[in-house]
Amino acid sequence: MSTPPGEYYTEERWQNWLDRIEEEGVDPEDEDSARLLLNLQDDAAIAIAKILTDYEDGTLDEETTVDELAGVREIVLDDIEMDDEETLMLIDGVQTSLVCVFYAAEEYVAEGPAEEATVADYVGAAADAEAEEDLDAALGYCVQAGTRIIDGDELAMDVAEDLEYGLVSEWVNGLDSLQTAMSDPEVVEEEDES
C-alpha cells in the first residue's frame, strides 16, 4: 500500500525522536544511546527510500517525488532548539549524514544513477577531494555514490571503515542508512526498546 502524499515523514515523528533523545540523554559511548541516534537517522532514510520506491513503481511522478523529498528534508534538516549542547552536536552529526542522502535522492530523480564509476570509486574520489579540502567535490562524489546505491549497487563496509573521520565519513554513514533502507524499508518503531 502506498503512502499518501505528505505522510512519508511528519514533523511530529521527527519531534518524537528528538524528545526521546532529549529525555533519555545521549552518550555516544553507550551502545543503546548510540543506537537511538542511528534509529533516528535510519527512520529518516526509510522515509526517503519509501518515496524513491513509490517513484520507481510509478506511484509518484517526478514533480511529486521532488516535493515529497523536499518536505522530509525541511523537517529533518531544520534547526533544532535544545538545551544540551552535546546532544545537539550529536543530532547535528545525524543531520550532516543525511544531507548527502537527500542530495543523492534528488539527483537520482533528476538524472538517474551516475554511470562513470562504482560506489567504492566515488567514495574514494570523495575522500581524496576532502583531503584536498575541496568539500563541494567531495559531496558531489558522495552524492554520485548515493545514486548508485539507490540503483541497487552495494556500499561495502570495508570502504567506509577505511575512511578518515570527517565529512565524507559522515556522508558515507548516511549512505549506509540509505542502503539499509532501500533493501528493507521497514519502519523503525519509535517505541522500540530493543
N, C-alpha and C positions, 0 to 999 in steps of 0.2 A: 504494500500500500504506500502510495507516495505521500509526502508531507505537504500540507497546504502552504502556499507561499507565505513568507513572513514567519513561519513556525519552525524553521530549521533550528534556530537558536534564538533565545529570548534574553532580554536584559535581566529578567527575573532569574533565569537559570544561571547566568554569569554571576549575578549578585549573591545567589545562594552559595555558590562555591567560595566567593570572597568572604562572605560572612562566616562560613565554616572554617576557612583558613585562619581568619582573624580570631575566632573563638578558641580554636584548638592551639593556636600558636604554631609556628613552623620552625623546626630545627633541621637544617639540611643534613646533619649528621645522623638523624634518626630516620630509619627506613620507612616507618609508617607516615611520618611527616613528609618525607621526600615523595612518597607515593601519592600523597594528596595533591602536591603540586603537579606531578606527572598526570594524574587523573584530570586535573583542571585543563591541562594542555591537550590531552587526548580527547577530552569531551568536545573541545572546540574543533579539533581536527576531524572528529567524526561528523560534526555538522557540515564541515566543508566537503568531506567525502560523500555525504548523502546528496548534497547539492550537485556535485560533479557526476554522481551516479545517475541522478534524475536527468541531468543534461545529456549524458551519454545514451540513456534509454529513450530520449526524445520527449520526456515528460515536461521538461523546461526548455524554452528556446534560449538562444544566446543572450538576448537582452535581459530576460528574466533571471537567468543564471548570474549574470554580472551584477544585477541589482541585489539578488539574494546574498551573494558573496560580500558585496559592499555593506549590506545590513549587518552581517555577522562581524565583519571587520570593525565597523563602528562601535559595536558593543565591546568586543574583545580588546581592541587597542585604545580604547578611551582612557583618559587619565583617571587614576584611582585615588580616592581620598582614604587614607588610612594613617592611624597614629604611629604605628610601629614601623620605623624606618627599615629595619632589617627585612621584615615581611614584605614591605613594599618593594624592596630591591629584588627579592626572590620572585615576586609576581611579575616585576618588570622583565626578569630573565625569561619567564614563560612568554610574555608578550613579544619579546625580541625573537624568540624561537619561532613564533607563529607568523611574524612579518613575512618571512620567506615563503611560508605555506600559502598565505593569501596571494602574494605576487605570483607564485607558481600556478595556483588555480586560475587566476585571471589570465595569465599568459597562455595557459593550456586552452582556455575557452577562446581566446582571441586568435591564437596562432597554431594551436596543436602542439604536439611534443617536439622538443628540439631533436634534430636529426644528426648533428655533426659528431657526437661523441657518446660515450657511455656515462652512466651515473658517476662511476668512480673517476672517470677522466674529468668530468665537470667539477666534482668536489676537489680533486687535485688542483685544477686550474684556479678554483676559488681560494684554496689555501695559499697557492703561490701569489695570487693577487693581493691577498691580505698581508702576506709577508712584505710585499712591495708598497703596502699602505694604500692600495687602490681599492677602497671598500665598495665603490659602485660596481666595479668589475667583479669583485668577489661575490657580491649579492647577485649580480646578473648570472654568474656561473651556477650559483646555488639554485636560482630560480629555474634555469635550464635543467639542472639535475632533477628538480621537483616535477617538471613537466614529463620527464621520462618515467619517474615513479608513478605518476598518475596514469601513464600509459601502460603500466604493468612491469616496468623494469625494477630490479632489486637494488636496494642500497645495502651493500654488505656491511655488517657491523665492524669488521676489521678496518674498513675505510674510515669510519667515524672514530674508532679508537686511536688511530694514528695521528689525529689532528691535535695541534697545539690548542690550549684553551683560548678562545677569542670569539669574535662574532661568527666566523664560519662554523666553529663547533656548535655554537648556539643554534644557528640556522639549520645545520645538519640534524641536530637534535629534534627540531620541529619537523623536518622532512621524515625522520624516523617515525614520529607520531602519525604523520600523514600516511606513510606506507602501511602502518598497522591498521589505520582506519580504512584505507582503501581495500585491504584484504579482509577485514572483519568489522564492518561499520556498525557494531553494536553499541548501544548507548552505555556510557559509564554511569552507573547509578550514583546519584548524589548521596544516597544514604548508605551506600556500600561500605561496610566497616571492615571488610576482609583485608 
